[in-house]
């Protein structure tokens, strides 16, 4: 069995998640953005985006909306937490 040869350069050290490595290898546009990302905020956003690309069933919502939209007498749904 021969090893698979790819033309993908080694991922930067800051890409430290499985989804990040998969996105680096499989998504050329994402890799281009990642290779130019220098700020922590950009890198964090890109790793979140990698999660979306590789696991589309997981929704990442980083908005800080604290508005109570439940009507009087109505109970909000219980919070659920995803574990890694």
N, C-alpha and C positions, 0 to 999 in steps of 0.2 A: 504494500500500500504506500503510495507516494504522498508526502505532505502537500496540503493545499497552498499554492503560491498566490499571494495577493499583492496589489500595488498600493495598499493603504499604508501610509506612514504610521509609526508608533504614536499612540495617543499621548497627549500631555499628561503630566502627573496629577493635575487637578481633576481629571476625569476619573473618579474613583468609585463609580457605581457600575453595576452590570448593565443597566440601561444606557448609561453614558458610553460604555465601550461598544455596545451593540449599535447605538446611533452613530458613533464615530466610524465604525466599519461599514455600515449599510446605507447611510444617508449622506450623500455628497454635499448637499446644501447645508445641512447641519454641521458637518465637519468644517466647511468653509467659515461659518460663523464662529464655531468653537475655536478655530485656530487664530482668530483675531480678537478673542475675548480676553481682556486684561483685568477688568474690575470684578470684584467678588460678586456684585449684584448681577452682572452679565453672566458670569459662570453659573451662579445659582439658578438663574432663569433658564439657562440652556440645559442644565441637568434636569430641571422640572419638565422642560420641553421634551427631553429624551425619554422621560418616564411616559409622557403622553404618546410619543411615537411608538414606543415598544410595548406599552400596556394601555391601549386606548380605552379599556373598561374602567381605568382608575381616573377619577376626576380630581384635579388639583385646583382648588379655588383659594387664592391668597388674598381675596378682597376682605376688607375689614368692615363689613356692613353690620351695624348693631341695631338697625331699625326693627322694632317689633311690629310685625305685620299680621299678628293673630287678632282676630275679632274678639270682642268681649265675650267671655264664657267659652271660648274655643281654646283647646290645649294644643301647643305645638308638638310636633313629632319628637320623640326622644332622640338625643344626639347619638350618633354611632361613630366609633373611632376605628380607623383602619390601622391594623398593626403591621409593622414591616416584617 
